[in-house]
Amino acid sequence: MSTTETGHVTGTKDKDYNILWFTEACLDNALRLETFIQDAEREGDNELAEFFKKAQTDSRKGAEQGKRLLASRLSG
């Protein structure tokens, strides 16, 4: 018996779980970065705020890609 979960216990294959995890991590990161942006703006550090805004945009993009990929795989 393998000690690695491959969907037998959860009913979700690792590859599908990995997409779910990635999407959730991107969404969580976008939320966390909002706090970082506010902190930088409060301190008047526009360079840092812009850096975090770009990272937040990238996280949102990753989340959207993950959602689309997961939807296409679950509907097919």
N, C-alpha and C positions, 0 to 999 in steps of 0.2 A: 504494500500500500504506500502510495506517495504521500509525503508530508506537504506537498505544494497543492494549493487549491487551484483547480482548473475548471471550476464551474459545477463540480459534482455536489458540493455542499450548498452553494448560493444559488445555483441555477443560472448564473451569469458567467459566460466564458471570459477568460482573462482578457482577451483582446477587446471585448465590449466594455468590461470593467475599466480597462486602461483608458478608453475614450471618455468614459464617465468621469474618472478621476482627473484626467487632464482638463476637461471642461470645467469641473468644479474648482480646480486649482487656479485656473485663469480668472474665473469669476471672483474668487476669494482675493486674488491678487489685485484685481481692479478696485475692489472695495478698500483694501488696505492702502493702496496707493492714493486714494482720495484723502486719507488722513495725512499722508506724507506731503501731498500737494498743499493742503491747508496749512500745515506746519511751515513749509518753505515760504508760502505767501505771507503768512503772519510775520515772519522774520525778514521779509523784503528781499528774499533770495530768488529772484526771477529765473536765474539760470537753473537752479535746482528744481524749481517748480516746473519749468518747461521739460526738464529731463524726466521727471516723474509723470508728467502728462503724456509724453511720448510712450513711456513704458506702460501707462494705463491704456492707451490706445492699442498698443500691441497685445496686451492681455485681453482686451475686449475682442480684438480680431481673432485671437486664438480660441476664445470661448465660442464665438460665432461659427468658426470653422468646425470645432468639435461638435457643436449642436447639429450642424448640417450633416456631418459625416455620420453621426449616431442615428439621426432621423432616417437617412437613406438606407442604412444597414438594418434598422429595425422594421422598416416598411417593406423591405425586399425579401 
